[in-house]
Amino acid sequence: MTPVRVPVHFRSGSPVDTIDHVNTGTSRRLEVRGVAKQFEGQSVLRGVDLTVEKGTSVTLLGPSGCGKTTLLRVIAGLERPEQGAVTLGDRILAGGGKFVPPEKRRIGMVFQDWALFPHLDVAANVAYGLPKDPSDRGRAVADALNMVGLSGFENRMPSTLSGGEQQRVAIARAIAPRPDALLLDEPFSNLDAGLRATVRSDTRALLRDLEMTTLFVTHDQGEAFVLGDEVAVMRDGVIHQQAPADQLYSSPVDPWVATFVGEANLLLADANGQSARTILGDIPLAEQAFGPRTVLLRPEQIYLSPGSAGEVKSVEFYGHDCSYRVEVDGTEVIVRSIAAPVFTRGDYVSLSYQGPGAVAYPAS
């Protein structure tokens, strides 16, 4: 196999710009079709369909208890599905009477708590699961630690590492065997906010450079958008929508997805073709519609000016932007502005829509 140069983005004591390593060359397309799983008669997965194209990253986003981790465990081989199939490239991992055990699936996994062995040093943790050949193990461990910016940490014990360093050891252990796909179950949730943002960006850059087929699980919308080439939104054991983040945000398939992936104003409307009448006036529509509808307006698409249409009920300033809640005809409208607050609580304002054609749903 041909050595390649991969940029390293992780921060370490001694900067590393590029590394030599053996090209993985093994990433495969991961596909889940019609997977169902029950526990004690309760359906947790209800016919899940999911695709992660070769060398891409998908984030699985959903509220707690929706089945995200169970789906990850089914893909990893830690649970058997009652129905459906899991394939990786041209290999059937589960379904059609077949079930490949976890250790033979060539799938790496990073757990939420990282699951490092406290009695083993960093090198031994990374080497766990590698072939027994000493020369190959040593090279694989060195390469994996270099990739995550931890060269020189081989003899350190997990208890002496920071949270960010432990998380990077867990990633090194997962990628050291050159898996065909990688699964990560909320791997950044135990890090503080500032470190989490840095480590997840570095992890995303590394996996992109490695062209690793990757599935992340998270309940954080911002994290999902940063990490995934596509985002799959899950609820009650079903994938409601899988799409690139910008498409998911601008054209959610239903009102629940719209509110889950960001702040949303869902306003009653009367559609008359290419526009709809709302409490904010006439709104252009993305697709032609007629009759009662619910239209989606994102807060950043609404502009405030002095007027008398609504009363400002609250103002929240975040430094980089501010959020207003405005009452209009008994309905609360959220408005977001990339500026310091101009209006204060009790001010009266006019509201105008300044966005593309809005998505309209059947009125509920």
Residue, then its C-alpha position, 0 to 999 in steps of 0.5 A: m500500500t502507498p504511504v500518504r501524507v495527512p494533515v494533523h489538526f490536533r494541538s499537542g506539545s510539539p506541533v505536527d503538520t503532516i504524518d506518514h501513514v499507510n493509506t486505509g483504503t478500506s472505507r465502505r458505504l454503510e447502509v441500514r434498511g428497515v431495521a427494527k428492534q424491541f426490548e421487552g416488547q417495546s419497539v425502540l427501532r421501527g424500520v430505520d433506513l439510513t445511508v452513510e456514503k463511502g468516506t463521508s460523515v453523517t450525524l444522527l440527531g435526535p432527543s434522548g430515548c429516540g433510539k440513536t444509541t440502540l441503532l449504533r449498537v445494532i450497526a456495531g453488532l452489539e444488538r441483533p435486529e429483529q427485522g431489516a439489514v445492515t450492510l457495509g460495502d458488499r458485506i451483509l453484517a445482519g439480515g437474511g439469516k446472517f449475523v457477523p459478530p462485532e469483532k469481525r465487522r471491521i467497525g471502530m467505535v468511540f463510546q460516550d465515556w471513552a471506555l479507556f482501560p485505567h490499568l493500561d498505558v496509552a500505548a496499550n490502550v491504542a494497541y488493544g484489538l490490533p494484530k499480535d505482530p509486535s512490529d505492526r502493532g508498534r507502527a500502528v500505535a505510533d501512527a494513530l497517536n501521531m494522527v491525534g497529536l499525542s506522540g510521546f504520550e505512549n507511557r502515560m496512564p489514562s488517569t494522568l490525562s486531561g479529558g480532551e487527551q483521553q478522548r483523543v486516545a479513544i479516537a486513536r484506539a478506534i482508528a488504529p486497526r484501519p476500520d471500514a467505518l467508525l461509530l461515535d456515540e456522543p464522544f464530546s459530551n464529557l468535555d467542557a464547552g470551549l474544549r468540546a468545540t475545539v476537539r470536535s472540529d479537529t476530529r471532524a478534520l482528521l476523519r475527513d482527511l482520512e476519508m473515513t466513513t463515519l456515523f456520529v450520534t448526538h442530541d446537540q443540533g449545533e454539533a450535528f451541523v458541524l460534524g456531518d456532511e449530512v444529518a439524519v434526524m431521528r424520533d421515536g425509532v424512525i429517521h424522519q429526514q436525512a439531508p445536508a445541514d443547510q437543506l435540513y434547516s431551510s426545508p425540514v420535512d415537517p414542523w417537528v423537524a423544523t423546531f428540533v433543528g433550530e428556532a422556528n416561527l410556525l405561523l398560521a396562514d391562508a395560502n393563495g398560490q405563491s404567497a400566504r397571508t399571515i399576521l406579518g403580512d403576505i409571505p412568499l412560498a417555496e411551492q404553490a399552495f392553497g387554503p389553510r397552512t402553517v408556514l415556517l419563518r426562521p427568526e433571522q429572516i424577520y426584520l424589526s423597525p419602529g412601528s405598532a404591529g407588536e410589542v417587544k416582550s423580552v430581549e436577550f443579548y449574546g454578544h454576537d447577536c440578540s434575540y427578541r420575543v415580540e407579541v403580535d395579535g396574541t402570537e409570540v414571534i422570535v426575531r434574531s438580529i446579528a447586532a447589539p439590541v436596538f429595541t428594549r422590552g415594552d417597545y412597539v415595532s413593525l415586523s417584515y419578512q426578508g427571506p426566500g420562499a417559505v415552507a408551508y405545511p398542512a394546517s394542524 
